Amino acid sequence: EPEVTQTPSHQVTQMGQEVILRCVPISNHLYFYWYRQILGQKVEFLVSFYNNEISEKSEIFDDQFSVERPDGSNFTLKIRSTKLEDSAMYFCASELGDTRTGELFFGEGSRLTVL
Amino acid sequence: GNSVTQMEGPVTLSEEAFLTINCTYTATGYPSLFWYVQYPGEGLQLLLKATKADDKGSNKGFEATYRKETTSFHLEKGSVQVSDSAVYFCALSPVTGGFKTIFGAGTRLFVKA
């Protein structure tokens, strides 16, 4: 069964360092998302991406964050200068999108620890 | 704006007990509604969905009915198992006019043998 894959599963970084989280969405999906979850609690929307551009973003997604789909398969989230409060589990999700149902397929997540 | 409110946990039940997790929503238009489940150490998986009023979503013995008059989408299961222990998230997707699926705070369920 097709699945969303994310790498790395866990990354530890120093405050101020750049981090790139990678995702391979399901191949025929058209909509891509990043969410984050702090301490196993609330799942927070960061950004949605469609047709090679950001379609919506939250107030969390400030200038320190960026996304891109460089090669038509990978979908990356970059945090330019990490802060302690960026420590969280980051989930990538994709949606088929031929007719929008809102049904998301999630990856297993990338745990980011900022020291 | 859109929002989802679900009952706080944790909920602790004995095996074979009846489960209800309440979820209410606020939305403009006609959103789709979902329940996602997160098992320990894993990502979120879709459990069930309903895309219009009075639809009943069901899967693995769980069910929820889209009630527009009460803006609710309560999750129920007649007889829970230890393997149902997880965190359950109610979610709303606007489908039209937006891309942001909103999640409730999650309800942790513990099922004791």
Interface residues (C-beta under 8 A of the other chain):
Chain A: V4 Y31 Y33 Y35 G40 Q41 K42 V43 E44 F45 S48 Y50 S55 E56 S58 F91 A93 R100 T101 G102 E103 L104 F105 F106 G107 E108 G109
Chain B: P31 S32 F34 Y36 E42 G43 L44 Q45 L46 K49 T51 V87 F89 S93 P94 V95 T96 G98 F99 K100 T101 I102 F103 A105 G106
